[in-house]
Amino acid sequence: MVRIVLASASPRRAELLRQIGLAFETLESSVPEEPGDETDPAMLAEKLALLKAQAAAGKCSAEVIIAADTIVSADGKLLDKPRDVREAAAMLRSLSGRRHEVLTGVAVIDRRGGRLLTHVEKTAVYMRVIPDDELDWYVQSGEPFDKAGGYGIQGRAAVFVERVEGCYFNVVGLPLSALWRMLHRLGVEPWEGAGFVDFTAPDHQGPASA
């Protein structure tokens, strides 16, 4: 059995991995999601995903570690997770009636063969014009505050999205098809792993079954 760790506290990413039948554990990597001096969205997404994977590798002994970071870019501007109601509303207004890109960097470390794979998936999202009353309704729902760009396509914000060009799951937070191919290249089969469990301590003693 291959012990697989998802280096993320995101419930959305965990749910996506469960959707494809992958057995895994979760471990928050505790890497600050800050751009620093990097302005290229793709390079930033890849860099943060790699940092998360490496941080998790230093906390556990799992053979395979998966990490990801999702970034929203509109007209060259990076949109992080909003810190308050005002910032969430401003982000949504900047996306209203326009096209933007969602980029997810994925990093997979395979300790068995000393291999590392990285990938950046890009998806174009087109939003309709969002009236002020609908925007206020969405912001007041509290949904925007833990999501890059201030919205969750898998939640209430689905009503704002006119169409998507590319991987839908990438917008949720993890490009499943790309990840599947990465795991296949490393020789990891989807039924391998250690069962699902959430844990934070580096000396966690084994997984619990889902």
C-alpha positions as CSV (number, residue, x, y, z in Angstrom):
1,M,0.0,0.0,0.0
2,V,1.2,3.5,-0.9
3,R,0.6,6.1,1.8
4,I,-0.6,9.3,0.1
5,V,-0.9,12.7,1.7
6,L,-2.9,15.7,0.4
7,A,-1.0,18.8,1.7
8,S,-4.1,20.9,2.1
9,A,-6.8,21.8,4.7
10,S,-9.2,22.5,1.8
11,P,-12.4,20.5,2.2
12,R,-13.0,21.0,-1.5
13,R,-9.8,19.4,-2.6
14,A,-10.3,16.5,-0.2
15,E,-13.8,16.0,-1.6
16,L,-12.5,16.0,-5.2
17,L,-9.9,13.3,-4.3
18,R,-12.6,11.2,-2.7
19,Q,-14.7,11.7,-5.8
20,I,-12.1,9.8,-7.9
21,G,-11.7,7.1,-5.3
22,L,-8.2,8.0,-4.1
23,A,-7.3,6.8,-0.6
24,F,-5.3,9.5,1.2
25,E,-4.6,11.4,4.4
26,T,-4.6,15.2,4.8
27,L,-2.0,17.4,6.3
28,E,-2.0,21.2,6.3
29,S,1.3,22.4,5.0
30,S,1.1,25.9,6.7
31,V,2.7,27.7,3.8
32,P,1.7,31.4,3.5
33,E,-0.1,32.0,0.2
34,E,1.6,35.2,-0.6
35,P,2.9,36.3,-4.0
36,G,6.0,38.1,-2.8
37,D,7.8,39.5,-5.8
38,E,6.3,37.0,-8.3
39,T,3.8,38.6,-10.6
40,D,3.3,35.8,-13.2
41,P,0.2,33.8,-12.2
42,A,1.4,30.5,-13.6
43,M,4.8,30.7,-12.0
44,L,3.3,31.7,-8.7
45,A,0.8,28.9,-8.6
46,E,3.5,26.3,-9.4
47,K,5.9,27.8,-6.8
48,L,3.3,27.8,-4.0
49,A,2.2,24.3,-4.8
50,L,5.8,23.1,-4.7
51,L,6.4,24.9,-1.4
52,K,3.4,23.3,0.1
53,A,4.5,19.8,-1.0
54,Q,8.0,20.3,0.4
55,A,6.6,21.6,3.7
56,A,4.4,18.6,4.1
57,A,7.3,16.3,3.2
58,G,9.1,17.7,6.1
59,K,6.3,16.8,8.5
60,C,5.4,13.3,7.5
61,S,6.9,10.1,6.0
62,A,4.2,9.5,3.3
63,E,5.6,8.0,0.1
64,V,3.5,10.3,-2.1
65,I,2.5,13.9,-1.4
66,I,0.1,16.0,-3.4
67,A,-0.2,19.8,-3.1
68,A,-2.0,22.5,-5.0
69,D,-2.5,26.2,-5.1
70,T,-5.2,28.1,-6.9
71,I,-4.9,31.6,-8.2
72,V,-7.4,33.9,-9.9
73,S,-6.1,36.4,-12.4
74,A,-8.1,39.2,-14.1
75,D,-6.3,41.5,-16.5
76,G,-3.0,40.6,-15.1
77,K,-4.1,41.3,-11.5
78,L,-3.9,38.5,-8.9
79,L,-7.0,38.1,-6.8
80,D,-6.4,36.5,-3.4
81,K,-8.9,35.4,-0.8
82,P,-10.9,38.5,0.3
83,R,-10.2,39.7,3.9
84,D,-13.5,41.4,4.5
85,V,-17.0,42.2,3.0
86,R,-15.7,45.3,1.2
87,E,-12.8,43.4,-0.5
88,A,-15.1,40.5,-1.5
89,A,-17.6,42.9,-3.1
90,A,-14.8,44.7,-4.9
91,M,-13.4,41.4,-6.3
92,L,-16.8,40.3,-7.6
93,R,-17.5,43.7,-9.2
94,S,-14.1,43.4,-11.0
95,L,-15.2,40.0,-12.4
96,S,-18.8,40.9,-13.2
97,G,-19.5,40.7,-16.9
98,R,-16.0,39.7,-17.8
99,R,-13.6,36.8,-18.5
100,H,-10.9,35.8,-16.0
101,E,-8.5,33.0,-15.6
102,V,-8.2,30.4,-12.8
103,L,-4.8,28.7,-12.5
104,T,-4.0,25.8,-10.2
105,G,-0.4,24.7,-9.6
106,V,-0.1,21.0,-8.7
107,A,3.0,19.4,-7.2
108,V,3.4,15.7,-6.6
109,I,6.4,14.3,-4.7
110,D,7.1,10.5,-5.0
111,R,9.7,9.5,-2.4
112,R,9.8,5.9,-3.7
113,G,11.7,7.0,-6.8
114,G,12.9,10.4,-5.7
115,R,10.7,12.0,-8.4
116,L,8.9,15.4,-8.5
117,L,6.2,16.4,-11.0
118,T,4.6,19.8,-11.3
119,H,1.8,21.1,-13.5
120,V,-0.2,24.3,-14.0
121,E,-3.8,24.1,-15.3
122,K,-5.5,27.1,-16.7
123,T,-9.3,27.6,-17.1
124,A,-11.1,30.6,-18.5
125,V,-14.3,31.6,-16.6
126,Y,-16.9,34.0,-18.1
127,M,-19.2,35.7,-15.6
128,R,-22.4,37.5,-16.4
129,V,-23.1,41.0,-15.2
130,I,-23.9,40.6,-11.5
131,P,-26.6,43.1,-10.2
132,D,-25.8,44.8,-6.9
133,D,-28.6,43.1,-5.0
134,E,-27.3,39.6,-6.1
135,L,-23.8,40.6,-5.3
136,D,-24.8,41.8,-1.8
137,W,-26.7,38.5,-1.3
138,Y,-23.7,36.5,-2.2
139,V,-21.2,38.4,-0.1
140,Q,-23.5,38.3,2.9
141,S,-23.7,34.5,2.6
142,G,-20.1,34.3,3.8
143,E,-19.1,32.0,1.0
144,P,-16.5,34.3,-0.6
145,F,-14.0,34.5,2.3
146,D,-11.9,31.3,2.0
147,K,-11.8,31.3,-1.8
148,A,-9.4,32.9,-4.3
149,G,-11.2,35.5,-6.3
150,G,-14.0,35.7,-3.8
151,Y,-16.3,33.1,-5.2
152,G,-16.9,29.3,-5.3
153,I,-18.2,27.9,-8.6
154,Q,-19.4,24.8,-6.8
155,G,-21.5,26.9,-4.5
156,R,-24.0,29.8,-4.8
157,A,-21.7,31.6,-7.3
158,A,-22.6,29.0,-9.9
159,V,-25.5,31.2,-10.8
160,F,-23.0,34.0,-11.9
161,V,-21.0,31.8,-14.3
162,E,-22.1,31.8,-18.0
163,R,-19.5,29.4,-19.2
164,V,-16.2,27.7,-18.6
165,E,-13.4,27.0,-21.1
166,G,-11.2,24.2,-19.7
167,C,-11.3,22.0,-16.7
168,Y,-14.2,22.8,-14.4
169,F,-12.6,21.0,-11.4
170,N,-9.6,23.3,-11.8
171,V,-11.9,26.1,-10.8
172,V,-13.0,24.2,-7.7
173,G,-9.4,23.8,-6.7
174,L,-7.9,20.6,-8.2
175,P,-7.6,19.6,-11.9
176,L,-8.5,16.0,-11.6
177,S,-7.6,14.8,-15.1
178,A,-4.2,16.4,-14.9
179,L,-3.5,15.0,-11.4
180,W,-4.6,11.5,-12.5
181,R,-2.1,11.6,-15.4
182,M,0.6,12.8,-13.0
183,L,-0.1,9.9,-10.6
184,H,-0.1,7.4,-13.4
185,R,3.3,8.6,-14.6
186,L,4.6,7.9,-11.0
187,G,3.1,4.5,-11.0
188,V,0.4,5.3,-8.4
189,E,-2.9,3.5,-8.9
190,P,-6.1,5.2,-7.7
191,W,-7.0,2.3,-5.3
192,E,-3.7,2.5,-3.6
193,G,-3.2,4.6,-0.4
194,A,-3.9,4.5,3.3
195,G,-7.5,5.4,3.8
196,F,-8.9,8.9,4.6
197,V,-8.1,10.7,7.8
198,D,-7.5,14.3,8.8
199,F,-4.5,14.9,11.0
200,T,-2.2,17.7,11.9
201,A,0.5,16.1,14.1
202,P,3.7,15.0,12.3
203,D,3.9,11.9,14.6
204,H,0.4,10.8,13.7
205,Q,0.2,7.0,14.1
206,G,-1.5,5.6,11.0
207,P,-4.7,6.4,9.2
208,A,-8.3,5.6,10.0
209,S,-10.6,4.2,7.3
210,A,-13.3,6.4,5.8
